[in-house]
Amino acid sequence: QVQLVESGGGLVQPGGSLRLSCSASGGPGSTSAMGWLRVPLGKEREVVARLRWNEHHTWYADSVKGRFTISGDNGENTVHLQMNNLKPEDTGVYYCNLNDGEYFGKGTPVIVSS
């Protein structure tokens, strides 16, 4: 059974930084991508960043470009999201996902507030 476990969320002041991490276990045998999406309170979910193992290609939502960086290790099935210059609108629950949404973690909350 595939399990994704996120960590690193919390409360931070505007302008601060957080680093989210996610580790996948239990398979599947092959993975093509890992990424992060978020669900702000009362809003639609938004894909934040994606890392495709092939050529290590990265993609970011316009709202986080230049502030967030995704990285990971294909062999370890781990992915990280470095979030800098955080803004109140970044507040939400962040979910790690595997293979473009085939599997999801339970989420970790990020609260950006003074």
GROMACS elastic network, one bead per residue, 0.5 to 0.9 nm:
[ bonds ]
;  ai    aj funct       b0    kb
    1    25     6  0.79848   500
    1    26     6  0.51892   500
    1    27     6  0.69540   500
    1    28     6  0.82242   500
    2    24     6  0.69210   500
    2    25     6  0.56903   500
    2    27     6  0.54146   500
    2    28     6  0.65733   500
    2   103     6  0.73940   500
    3    23     6  0.81018   500
    3    24     6  0.55850   500
    3    25     6  0.53090   500
    3    26     6  0.62291   500
    3    27     6  0.81618   500
    3   103     6  0.79049   500
    3   104     6  0.78895   500
    3   105     6  0.68574   500
    4    22     6  0.65058   500
    4    23     6  0.56282   500
    4    25     6  0.65976   500
    4    26     6  0.89677   500
    4    96     6  0.69988   500
    4    97     6  0.74936   500
    4    98     6  0.81417   500
    4   103     6  0.76108   500
    4   104     6  0.63398   500
    4   106     6  0.75269   500
    5    21     6  0.81432   500
    5    22     6  0.53984   500
    5    23     6  0.54389   500
    5    24     6  0.65946   500
    5    25     6  0.85623   500
    5    96     6  0.77784   500
    5   104     6  0.88334   500
    5   105     6  0.56035   500
    5   106     6  0.70518   500
    5   107     6  0.78861   500
    6     9     6  0.82986   500
    6    20     6  0.69987   500
    6    21     6  0.55660   500
    6    23     6  0.67464   500
    6    94     6  0.84837   500
    6    95     6  0.73556   500
    6    96     6  0.65957   500
    6   105     6  0.65582   500
    6   106     6  0.73660   500
    6   107     6  0.62343   500
    6   108     6  0.61368   500
    7    19     6  0.85024   500
    7    20     6  0.57163   500
    7    21     6  0.52712   500
    7    22     6  0.64288   500
    7    23     6  0.88979   500
    7   107     6  0.83433   500
    7   108     6  0.63320   500
    8    18     6  0.69135   500
    8    19     6  0.57626   500
    8    21     6  0.61798   500
    8    22     6  0.89000   500
    8   108     6  0.73156   500
    8   109     6  0.86912   500
    8   110     6  0.86106   500
    9    18     6  0.69947   500
    9    19     6  0.74750   500
    9    20     6  0.62076   500
    9    21     6  0.88535   500
    9    93     6  0.85493   500
    9    94     6  0.80539   500
    9   107     6  0.89620   500
    9   108     6  0.53284   500
    9   109     6  0.52557   500
    9   111     6  0.79868   500
   10    18     6  0.78635   500
   10   108     6  0.79076   500
   10   109     6  0.60944   500
   10   110     6  0.50082   500
   10   111     6  0.60769   500
   10   112     6  0.84063   500
   11    18     6  0.89327   500
   11   109     6  0.83301   500
   11   110     6  0.61321   500
   11   112     6  0.59280   500
   11   113     6  0.71764   500
   12    15     6  0.82927   500
   12    16     6  0.59914   500
   12    17     6  0.71607   500
   12    18     6  0.76170   500
   12    86     6  0.79820   500
   12   110     6  0.78298   500
   12   111     6  0.62574   500
   12   112     6  0.50089   500
   12   113     6  0.62910   500
   12   114     6  0.76599   500
   13    16     6  0.55021   500
   13    17     6  0.84083   500
   13    86     6  0.76443   500
   13    87     6  0.81484   500
   13    88     6  0.83640   500
   13   111     6  0.82854   500
   13   112     6  0.54072   500
   13   113     6  0.50124   500
   14    17     6  0.85532   500
   14    85     6  0.68968   500
   14    86     6  0.53779   500
   14    87     6  0.50816   500
   14    88     6  0.63692   500
   14   112     6  0.57450   500
   14   113     6  0.59961   500
   14   114     6  0.64510   500
   15    84     6  0.70393   500
   15    87     6  0.63992   500
   15   112     6  0.86883   500
   16    83     6  0.83417   500
   16    84     6  0.61662   500
   16    85     6  0.53631   500
   16    86     6  0.54794   500
   16    87     6  0.82509   500
   16   112     6  0.82766   500
   17    82     6  0.74751   500
   17    83     6  0.53888   500
   17    85     6  0.61228   500
   17    86     6  0.61251   500
   18    81     6  0.81919   500
   18    82     6  0.61922   500
   18    83     6  0.52308   500
   18    84     6  0.67354   500
   18    86     6  0.81392   500
   18   110     6  0.85164   500
   19    80     6  0.68561   500
   19    81     6  0.55721   500
   19    83     6  0.59150   500
   19    84     6  0.85331   500
   20    79     6  0.83325   500
   20    80     6  0.54132   500
   20    82     6  0.64275   500
   20    83     6  0.78784   500
   20    94     6  0.86450   500
   20   108     6  0.83594   500
   21    78     6  0.73092   500
   21    79     6  0.58821   500
   21    81     6  0.64438   500
   21    82     6  0.87130   500
   21    96     6  0.84036   500
   22    77     6  0.83476   500
   22    78     6  0.55314   500
   22    79     6  0.52761   500
   22    80     6  0.62220   500
   22    81     6  0.87289   500
   22    95     6  0.89097   500
   22    96     6  0.62995   500
   22    97     6  0.87532   500
   22   105     6  0.82334   500
   23    76     6  0.78030   500
   23    77     6  0.60661   500
   23    79     6  0.67099   500
   23    80     6  0.88899   500
   23    96     6  0.87331   500
   24    27     6  0.75021   500
   24    76     6  0.79865   500
   24    77     6  0.54253   500
   24    78     6  0.62752   500
   24    79     6  0.87667   500
   24    98     6  0.80854   500
   24   105     6  0.87350   500
   25    28     6  0.81618   500
   25    76     6  0.89456   500
   25    77     6  0.75368   500
   26    29     6  0.87946   500
   27    30     6  0.75509   500
   27    31     6  0.86413   500
   28    31     6  0.68130   500
   31    34     6  0.78777   500
   31    52     6  0.89818   500
   31    53     6  0.79869   500
   31    74     6  0.78317   500
   31    77     6  0.80988   500
   31    98     6  0.71868   500
   31    99     6  0.59376   500
   32    51     6  0.86447   500
   32    52     6  0.58951   500
   32    53     6  0.57822   500
   32    54     6  0.71652   500
   32    74     6  0.86847   500
   32    98     6  0.79404   500
   32    99     6  0.55310   500
   32   100     6  0.81797   500
   33    50     6  0.69469   500
   33    51     6  0.54896   500
   33    53     6  0.57364   500
   33    54     6  0.82654   500
   33    74     6  0.85183   500
   33    97     6  0.84456   500
   33    98     6  0.60183   500
   33   100     6  0.63662   500
   34    49     6  0.87424   500
   34    50     6  0.59763   500
   34    51     6  0.54643   500
   34    52     6  0.66602   500
   34    53     6  0.81306   500
   34    72     6  0.82037   500
   34    74     6  0.88645   500
   34    77     6  0.81339   500
   34    78     6  0.80670   500
   34    79     6  0.66365   500
   34    96     6  0.73148   500
   34    97     6  0.56796   500
   34    99     6  0.58616   500
   34   100     6  0.67597   500
   34   101     6  0.85094   500
   35    47     6  0.80961   500
   35    48     6  0.76731   500
   35    49     6  0.55191   500
   35    51     6  0.58126   500
   35    52     6  0.84111   500
   35    70     6  0.78196   500
   35    79     6  0.71957   500
   35    80     6  0.85580   500
   35    81     6  0.86177   500
   35    95     6  0.83370   500
   35    96     6  0.57718   500
   35    97     6  0.53357   500
   35    98     6  0.65812   500
   35    99     6  0.81715   500
   35   100     6  0.72413   500
   35   101     6  0.84770   500
   36    46     6  0.88648   500
   36    47     6  0.62982   500
   36    48     6  0.55602   500
   36    49     6  0.53797   500
   36    50     6  0.64277   500
   36    70     6  0.86602   500
   36    79     6  0.88379   500
   36    80     6  0.88706   500
   36    81     6  0.77792   500
   36    94     6  0.66476   500
   36    95     6  0.55400   500
   36    97     6  0.59806   500
   36    98     6  0.88569   500
   37    45     6  0.68577   500
   37    46     6  0.54708   500
   37    49     6  0.69108   500
   37    50     6  0.87007   500
   37    93     6  0.84280   500
   37    94     6  0.57671   500
   37    95     6  0.53455   500
   37    96     6  0.66414   500
   37    97     6  0.75898   500
   38    44     6  0.86923   500
   38    45     6  0.55805   500
   38    46     6  0.53822   500
   38    47     6  0.64387   500
   38    48     6  0.66749   500
   38    90     6  0.85426   500
   38    91     6  0.85948   500
   38    92     6  0.60426   500
   38    93     6  0.54199   500
   38    95     6  0.59350   500
   38    96     6  0.87666   500
   38   107     6  0.85544   500
   39    42     6  0.80793   500
   39    43     6  0.65750   500
   39    44     6  0.62116   500
   39    46     6  0.63442   500
   39    47     6  0.88875   500
   39    91     6  0.84423   500
   39    92     6  0.52851   500
   39    93     6  0.52978   500
   39    94     6  0.65774   500
   39    95     6  0.81545   500
   40    43     6  0.53033   500
   40    44     6  0.70107   500
   40    45     6  0.68352   500
   40    46     6  0.82686   500
   40    89     6  0.78907   500
   40    90     6  0.75238   500
   40    91     6  0.60094   500
   40    93     6  0.64596   500
   40    94     6  0.86665   500
   41    44     6  0.84435   500
   41    91     6  0.77835   500
   41    92     6  0.60000   500
   41    93     6  0.80682   500
   43    46     6  0.88522   500
   46    61     6  0.81455   500
   47    50     6  0.79129   500
   47    60     6  0.80328   500
   47    61     6  0.67173   500
   48    59     6  0.82737   500
   48    60     6  0.57602   500
   48    61     6  0.51323   500
   48    62     6  0.85384   500
   48    63     6  0.80865   500
   48    64     6  0.70559   500
   48    68     6  0.86907   500
   48    94     6  0.89356   500
   49    58     6  0.72369   500
   49    59     6  0.54666   500
   49    61     6  0.63094   500
   49    64     6  0.84019   500
   49    68     6  0.81690   500
   49    69     6  0.80190   500
   49    70     6  0.66072   500
   49    81     6  0.81859   500
   50    57     6  0.81268   500
   50    58     6  0.56161   500
   50    59     6  0.51302   500
   50    60     6  0.66264   500
   50    70     6  0.71676   500
   50   100     6  0.81012   500
   51    54     6  0.88024   500
   51    56     6  0.64612   500
   51    57     6  0.57343   500
   51    59     6  0.66070   500
   51    70     6  0.67870   500
   51    71     6  0.71061   500
   51    72     6  0.76605   500
   51    79     6  0.82462   500
   52    55     6  0.72118   500
   52    56     6  0.54519   500
   52    57     6  0.50529   500
   52    58     6  0.63257   500
   52    59     6  0.85041   500
   52    99     6  0.87218   500
   53    57     6  0.66939   500
   53    58     6  0.88775   500
   53    72     6  0.87463   500
   53    73     6  0.84205   500
   53    74     6  0.64024   500
   54    57     6  0.66107   500
   56    71     6  0.88895   500
   58    69     6  0.88902   500
   58    70     6  0.72981   500
   58    71     6  0.85117   500
   59    65     6  0.89436   500
   59    70     6  0.86173   500
   60    63     6  0.80845   500
   60    64     6  0.65932   500
   60    65     6  0.58513   500
   60    66     6  0.89835   500
   60    68     6  0.79913   500
   60    69     6  0.83772   500
   60    70     6  0.85573   500
   61    64     6  0.56627   500
   61    65     6  0.63125   500
   62    65     6  0.52767   500
   62    66     6  0.88206   500
   63    66     6  0.89371   500
   63    67     6  0.88007   500
   63    90     6  0.88978   500
   64    67     6  0.54550   500
   64    68     6  0.56339   500
   64    69     6  0.87759   500
   64    83     6  0.84950   500
   64    90     6  0.85880   500
   65    68     6  0.61994   500
   65    69     6  0.82032   500
   66    69     6  0.77873   500
   66    84     6  0.86968   500
   67    82     6  0.81834   500
   67    83     6  0.60772   500
   67    84     6  0.51147   500
   67    85     6  0.61621   500
   67    86     6  0.76727   500
   68    81     6  0.66471   500
   68    82     6  0.54818   500
   68    84     6  0.60591   500
   68    85     6  0.85568   500
   68    86     6  0.89093   500
   69    80     6  0.80793   500
   69    81     6  0.56491   500
   69    82     6  0.50668   500
   69    83     6  0.66302   500
   69    84     6  0.85104   500
   70    79     6  0.71170   500
   70    80     6  0.56527   500
   70    82     6  0.63881   500
   70    83     6  0.87988   500
   71    78     6  0.84993   500
   71    79     6  0.56688   500
   71    80     6  0.52476   500
   71    81     6  0.65772   500
   71    82     6  0.81756   500
   72    76     6  0.82854   500
   72    77     6  0.74383   500
   72    78     6  0.53513   500
   72    80     6  0.58412   500
   72    81     6  0.87227   500
   73    76     6  0.53555   500
   73    77     6  0.57852   500
   73    78     6  0.53500   500
   73    79     6  0.64847   500
   74    78     6  0.67950   500
   74    79     6  0.83806   500
   75    78     6  0.80534   500
   76    79     6  0.88467   500
   77    98     6  0.89510   500
   79    96     6  0.81890   500
   83    86     6  0.65667   500
   84    87     6  0.89584   500
   86    89     6  0.82704   500
   86    90     6  0.64685   500
   86    91     6  0.87242   500
   86   112     6  0.67235   500
   87    90     6  0.53977   500
   87    91     6  0.75938   500
   87   112     6  0.61313   500
   87   113     6  0.80283   500
   88    91     6  0.56497   500
   88   111     6  0.74029   500
   88   113     6  0.58885   500
   88   114     6  0.87141   500
   89    92     6  0.81727   500
   89   112     6  0.76072   500
   90   110     6  0.75254   500
   90   111     6  0.75530   500
   90   112     6  0.67141   500
   91    94     6  0.88816   500
   91   109     6  0.77621   500
   91   110     6  0.53319   500
   91   112     6  0.54431   500
   91   113     6  0.82818   500
   92   108     6  0.85299   500
   92   109     6  0.58929   500
   92   110     6  0.54577   500
   92   111     6  0.65236   500
   92   112     6  0.87701   500
   93   107     6  0.58754   500
   93   108     6  0.54616   500
   93   110     6  0.59958   500
   93   111     6  0.85125   500
   94   106     6  0.87400   500
   94   107     6  0.52189   500
   94   108     6  0.52723   500
   94   109     6  0.60513   500
   94   110     6  0.69970   500
   95   104     6  0.65799   500
   95   105     6  0.57495   500
   95   106     6  0.65603   500
   95   108     6  0.65778   500
   95   109     6  0.88487   500
   96   101     6  0.87192   500
   96   103     6  0.83904   500
   96   104     6  0.57712   500
   96   105     6  0.53756   500
   96   106     6  0.80188   500
   96   107     6  0.68395   500
   96   108     6  0.88030   500
   97   100     6  0.64866   500
   97   101     6  0.52792   500
   97   102     6  0.71340   500
   97   103     6  0.54748   500
   97   105     6  0.63892   500
   98   101     6  0.56555   500
   98   102     6  0.58576   500
   98   103     6  0.51274   500
   98   104     6  0.65208   500
   98   105     6  0.87971   500
   99   102     6  0.53745   500
   99   103     6  0.70072   500
  100   103     6  0.79014   500
  101   104     6  0.63582   500
  104   107     6  0.81190   500
  105   108     6  0.86874   500
